[in-house]
């Protein structure tokens, strides 16, 4: 099967999923994003409260990661900074408007906007039912993704409410037809695991014949994963798709940027992975670089594309900025 015909499904949310999709776009595969819709902060939270819709923000980010660069993508990413629209991203408003025009069908709205943006691939919601993410952290129950991410307490467990939210039929079809499934990168609980909390999605991944690849984070996050090493990250993800093991863990091996987002001293997500949790572990330098060569924030799409290519047994592309 040629790379262009390889159907790769990526599950997650936020900036991490966007980086993963940007990397997949460099591989000339056929990517589909399955996006968690539990976010309740910022523009997304306001639209959820006002209109009772699913969270559009991470869906918008995934579309833009797959979009053809140009004026339409730029204006879709625009965020208003004054008046009643202050804080709203135009792409969020477009998705909600398109969903209303399609009788509340967010999948149709996403497909329409993807066509307008010239996206290489498809973006689907994990569920089209409004859901809330609930975490147990520091002996306290925290409701809502925005509140969870602001907490300084390390997360012990997360679940969705309602816990039986159904997966979108198109999402399940994408998983059934996948040649590979990629989990992450992204916040361990609020992005990666959140995308697997829809029971039908977890069962579909656990039962998939396609290989499952977990892209681990570069470093720990304040509160959410403070003190968790690579083994702990892998154990949490593996538990979400129990009883199947992960086929490949793609882990960072290199320097990390330590000063960002107020983190006093984030630690590398590194170390050994116990037997039984993953069949193989690939360690490569995945960190972004600044123009001066210093270590940047987050995953570098080119380096991540090379790592994913090796995990997917595809030709490894050169590092070429696009």
N, C-alpha and C positions, 0 to 999 in steps of 0.2 A: 504493500500500500504506500502510495506516495505521501510526502509530508502534507501536501495541499489537501489530501483527502482524509487525513488523520483527524478524527473528531476528538477534541480535548475539552473536557468540562472542568472549569475552575470554580471552586466553592469558597465563599468568604464574604468580605465586605471591606469598605473603607479604602484607605490609601494603600494598604497591603495588597488587596485584590487588584486594584488599579495597576500597581507595579507588576504583578504577575501577568495580567492581561497584556500590558505593554510589552513584556518579554515574549509572550506567546505570539504576539503580532509579528515579531521579528523572525519567527520560525516558519511562517507561511503555512501554519496548520489552520484548521477550522475550529476556532474557539467558541465555547458557550460559557457565559458566566451565570452561575446560580448565586444570587445575592441575598444575604440576610436582610430582612425588612423590619428589624426591631429597634432601629435608631429612633430616638425621640428628642433629640436636641436641635437647637438652632432653627433654621428655616423648615427643616423636616418636621420637627416637633410642633411648630405652629400650624403647619398644614394638617398634620394628624389631628390636632385638637380642634381646629376650625371645621374641617371637612370630613373627618372620620376615614381618611384614606390610609393605605399602607405607606411606609416610609419611602419617599422618592430619592433621598439624597445619595445613598450608596449606589442606587440604580443609575443615577445620572453620572456619577464618577466612573462607573464601569463602561457606560456608553462612550464617554469621552476618551477613555483609554483605548478603545477600539476604533475611534472615529478617524476619518481622514482629516489631517490638519488643514485649517482654513478659516475663513471669516465666520462660517456658521458654527463651527466648533467653539471658536473664541467667544461668540456672543452667547452660546448656550452655557458656557462656563461663567458668564458675567454674574457678579453679585452686587446688588444695589446697596448703596451706603447712606441713603437719606430717605426721609419721608416714611410713609406707612409700609413701603416695600423694603426698608432697610433690613439687611441681613438675608433677604430672600435671594436664592440663586435662580436665574431665569430658567435654567434647565428643569428645576423642580416644578416651576409653574407650568412649563410646557408639558411635562409628563402628566400633571394633574388635569390640565385642560384637554389633552388628547384622550385621557382615560374617560373623561366626561363625554366627549364626543363619540366614544366607542361604548357607551352604555356602562361605564365603570370597569371595562376590561383593560387592566394594566398591561397584560401581555400584548394586546393589540396596540396599545399606546407605545410600548417599548419598541415593537417591531416597526411602527411608523416612524418614530424618531430615529431609529437606527438606520433606516433607509435614507432619510433626509441627510443624516450625518455621514453617509458612506461608510458605515461601520464594517470592519472585517470581523464578522462573527455576530453572535446573538447574545442578548442580555435577558435573563428571566428572573422573576422573584422566587425565593424559596417557597413562599406561600402568599396567596393574595388575600389572606385573612389578617386584619390588624392584630399584631401580637406585642406583648411586652416582655422584655428580658428581666428576669429576677435573679439576683445573686445572693449567696450566703458568703459574707466576708466579715472577718473579725467578730464572729458571733452575732452579727446583725444581718437582717434581711434588707436588701437594697432593691428597690423597684425602679426600672427604667435605665436604659443604657447610659444616658447622660449622667445620671447620679452615680452609676457604677464606676464609670471612667474617672470621675472626680474624687473617688474615695482613695484614701491612703492605705486601706486595709487590703491584704492579699486575698484573692478570691479562692474559696474552697469548692464551690459548686455553682452551676447556673441552670436555669430551666426557663421555658417559655410559658406564658399564660395567654391564651388557653394552651394546655400541653398537648392537645390533640389536633392542633391546627393542620389542615390538610395541605399537602404539596400541590402545586399547580400541575395539572396533567402534562403540560408541555415540558415542565421541569423533569418529571419522571421519565418521559420519553427520551429526553436528552441524556439522562443517566443510563438508560437501557442501551442506547446506541453509542455510548462513549467508547473510544479506543484507549483512553487514559483519563484518569481523574486526578486533579491537582488540588490539594488543600493548602491554603495559605499562599504567600506569607500574610501576616496580619496579627492583630491582637488575639492572643490565644483563646480567651473565653468570649470576648464581645464581638469577634469577627469570625474566626475559624470554627470554633465549637458552636457558636450561635447559628451558623449555617447548617449544622448537623442536628440541631435540636428538633427540627420537624421530623416526627417519627418515620414517615414514609421515605424521607431522604436518607436518614441513617440506615434504614433497612436496605434501600437500593444500593447504597455505597458498599455496605457489608456484603451484599450478595452479588456484586458486580464481578464479571469476569475480567474487566479491564484492570490494569495495574493502578494502584493508588499511591500517589507521591505526596509527601508532606514537606513543604518548604518551611523550615524553621526560621524564627526571628533571629535577627543579629544580636539582640541584647534584651535584657529584662526591661519590663515597664514598671514605673512607679506604681505601687499598690497592686495592680492586677497580677503581676507575675514576679514580684520582688523575691529574690532568693531561689528561683526555680532554675535548675540547670537543663541541659538538653534532654536528659533522660526523663525529667519530670514533664517537660512539654510533650514529648513523644507519648508518654504514658497517658496523659489527658486526652490527646487526640485519638490514640488507639482505643481507649475506653469508649469513646463516642461511636466507634464503628465495630465494637466487639461483636463477634469473636474473631473477625479477620485481622491479621496483622497488616501493617503498612508494607508495601512492596519496597519503597525507597524513601529514605529521609535525606533531604538535601540540606546540609548544614553549612553554615558559614565557618570558614577557617581563615582568619586574618584580623586586622585591626578593626576596632569599632570607634565611633564617635561618642564621647562620653558626656558632653555638655549639650543638652537639648531638652526642651519642654520642662525645664526646672528639675530634671533628674539629677540628684547630687552625684551619684556614682553608679550608673547602670552597669551590670556585669554581662560579659559575653554569654550567650546561650550556647554552651559548649560542654564537652565531656563525653564519656562513653554512653552507649545505648544498650540496655540489657537485652540478652537473647530473648527472642520470642515476640518482641514488639515490632521489629522491622526486619525485613529480609536483607536489605543492604543499606549502608550509610555512605553517602558521597559527601566529602568535605572539600569545598572550594571557596575562594574569596568572592563574596557576593556583595560587598559593601560599595556604595556609591563613592565617587571621587569628585572633589571640587576642581575648579579650573586650575588651581595651583598644585594639584596633586594630593592635597590633604584628604583625609577620610571625610566623606559627607554623611548625610543622614539617609537612612533607609537602604533598600536594595537597589542596586544598579540594574536597569533593565537589560543592558547588553550582557553583563556578567551572569545575570539570572537566566537569560536566554541560552547562554552556553551551558549552564548547569542543567537546565531542563532538557536541552537537546541531548546531552549525554544520558540523562535518565530515561529519555524516550527513545533512545537508539536512533536519533536523527543526525544528519550532518550538522556539525558544530559551526555556527556562523561566526564570522570575525566580529570584533568589537568595532562597530561603525555607528556613530551618533546619528540619530534620525529625529 
